Amino acid sequence: MRSVGKIGFIGGGNMAEALVKGLLKGTFPARDIVVSELSDARRQVLRGRYGVGVTFDNRDLVETCSVVVLAVKPQNLDEALEDCAGQFNGDKLLISVLAGVSTERLAAFFENPPRVVRSMPNTPALVGEGATGLSPGRTATADDLMTARHLFETVGTVQVVRELQLDAVTGLSGSGPAYVFTIIEALADGGVVACPHGAGRTPRAPRRGKAGGGGGGRAGESGAARGRGAGGGGGDDGADGRRMTAPRADAPRPRPRA
């Protein structure tokens, strides 16, 4: 990655950690990475694991970093920027990973807005196999877009799109992997329900959750975990409501009709 000065992360969650790992793997120096995180325990984990700088003060981070990655949840946006908006200016590059928050809305937070690039990564970035959509704001330069591209290429592939397409990117590549993972888990659990003595695992407990853009949450309970499978894929109740069990291995088999 080309020299861009210090890179700061507002928010020290999974996506920020994935990008930190990618930067370090790409030989970006740990001394030039700073993470602002409210949780003291999380700060200690990031500092101990990666040797990066940590802080709880967003204002200090913005003042010392030329590139700032905004990696908080969308509902925490106001809280994250209210104390540090005054430290931003046109010399700063702000890269957002917030789902559903436009570059225009971000720019409206600042009296002297930074250059903004909006991104939508997905959870496979956590293992270096992500797919990220990028869109530059009105004042972002070609160099800004290249900086953001190099950042996200450390954790996977990158595609530049128009901003009006990023909501579709959020629904497809952003949330899609979580739904696929849930389907795979449901199929595996269905096999355990059908053949509990030879599967080598037990079904997972019922889950509820969301598959959010870039968040990688689960898209609700798996069919097998709820006790019903779609299309015969692992449920344990028949169409008439009677309990269904897998046949025993030593049960007599019906003879074919002549």
N, C-alpha and C positions, 0 to 999 in steps of 0.2 A: 504494500500500500504506500502511495506517495506521501511525502512529509506534509502533515496538516497541523502540526503543533499538538497540543493536548486535546484528547477526546474525553468528554465527561458524560456520564449516564445519570439522568434523574430517574431514580427507581432501580433497585437492585434485584429484580425478580428473575425468573427463568430466562426470558428473552435477553435481558441485559447480560446475564451470565453467559449465555450461548455466544453472544457477540464478543464479549471479552475473551472467551476461549478461542474464538476464531481469529481475533486480532493477534493474540499471543502466538498462535500457531503460525500466523503469517509474519512473524518476527517483528511485530509492532512492539516497542518497549513497554514493559509494565509501568515504568516510572512516568509514562505519558498518558496513563489511563486513570481516571478518577470516577468513583461511583458514590453518588449521594443516596443514602438509604436511611429511613427512620429507625428501623430495627437494629439495635446494637448487636444482637446475636448474628444477624445476617451480615452486618458490616465486618464482623470478626471472621466469619466464614470466607467472605470474598477476599479479604486481605490475606488470611492465612493460606488459602488455596491458590491464589494467583499472584500475590505480591503487589497488587494494585493499590493506589491511594483510595481512602474512603473518608467520607464526611457525612454529617447530617444536615449541613447548611447548603441549600441550593444556591444562595447568593454567592457564596465563596466559590462554588464550582463554576458558575457561569462566568464570574470575573476572570478565572484562571484558564478556562478552556475556550479554544476557538471553534470547536465543533461540539455541540451538545445533542445527545440522543435522548429524546423524551420517551421514556419506557415505563410509564405508569398506566393504570387502568383508566379508561375514559371518564369514569365517574369521579376520579381523583384529580382531574385536570385543573380545576380552579384552585384547589388547595396546593398543588405542586407549583403553580406559576404565580400565585398571589404575592409571595415575598420576593421573588427574583425577577419579575418582569422588567423592573427598572434597570437591571444589569445587562439586558440584551440591547443590541444595536445592529446596525446594518453590516457591521464587520463580523458578526457571528453567523454560523450556519446551524440551524435547528433541524434535526432529522426526527420526525415523529413516527412512532409505531402504533399510534392510537387508532383503533378501528372506528370508522364513522365520523371522524373529526377532520373537516376540510382544512386546506391551507389558509383559506380566507378567514375561517373562524379562529385559527391559531394566530394569524397576524393581528386580529382585532384585540388581542390581549395586550399588545405593546404600543407604547407611544412612539418608539423608534423600532419598528419591527426588524427582526433578523431575516435572513434569507431562509426559506423553508423548503424542505423536501419531505414529502409524505411517503410512507412505506407501508406495506402489508406483508410481513413475513408469516411463516407458519411453524407449527411445532416440530416438524422434522429438522428445523435449524438446530435443535438441541443436540442432534447427533451429526451435524455437518451436512445434512442432506435436504436443506430447506429450499423453498421456492418463494421468491419475494417479488412483489410488484412495486415499482417506484413511479412517482409522479412529481415533477418539480412545481413549486409555486411560481407566482408571477415574477418575482424578483430573483429567483434562483438562477445561477449561471451554469454554463456547461461544465465548468470545473466542479461546482457543487454537486451536480448530478453524478459526475465521475467519482467524487469522493464517497458519496452514498453507495454507488454501485460497488466500489472496491470493498467497502465495509461489509455489505451483505454477501458479496461473493466469497467471503471467508467462511460462510456457513451454508453455501449452496449456490443455486442459480438465481439469476436476476432478469426481470423483464421490465422495460420501461413502457408505461401505458399512460393514456390520458387520465386525468383525475376522475372524470365521470365514470371511468371503467373500474375504479378501485373498489367500489362497493360489490361489483360482481366478483372481483378477485377475492374479496373477503369471504364471500359465500362459498366459492369454489375451492381455491387452493388454501385459503385461510382456515376454513372450517371443515373442508372435505376430509382431510386425514383422520380427524377425530371420529367422524361417522364410520369410516372404513374400519378403523381399529375396533369400534364397538361391534360392528357386524362380525368381524373375525372372532372376537371374544365370545359373541353369542353362539357362533357355530361350534367353537371349542367346548363351551359349556353344554351345548345340546348333545354333543357326543358323550360327555360325562354322564348326563342324565340318562341317556339311552343305554350306556354300558358302564355303570359305575365301578365295576370290579377290575376292569382292565385298562383304564384310561391313564392311570398314574398321576391324576390330579383331581381336585375337588372343584365343583362349580363355585364361582365367585358369588359373594353376597349381592343382593339387589343394590343397584346404584341409581342415583338421580344426578343429573348435571346438565351442563350446556356445552355445546361445541362452539366456542367463541373464536372470532378471527384472531389468529395468532396466539390465542390462549390455550388451545389444545385441550379444552375440557371435554368431558364425555357427553355424548348426545343422548342422554337418558339411559334408562335401564336396558340391559340386553334382554332379548326375548326369552332366552333360556333362564336367566336369573329371575324373571317374573313368573316362570312356570308355564309360559305359553310360547310356542315357537311359530314363526310365520312359515306357511307352506310346509309344515311337517319338519321344520328345521330345528327341532330340539325341545319343543314343548312336551309336557307330560300329561295333558288332558286331551281326550278325544273330542270330536265335533259334537258328540251327544253328552259331553260332560263327564263320562266315565273315566276312571283312572286307567292310564295305560302304563304298562311295564315292559321292559325288554325281555324277550324270551330267554329261558335258561338254556345253557349250552347242552344240558343232558335231556332236554324235553324232547319227546317223540315228534318227528316231523310228519306232516300229513302226506299220505301216499297220492301220487298223481292218479287222476282218473283214467280209466281205460278208454 
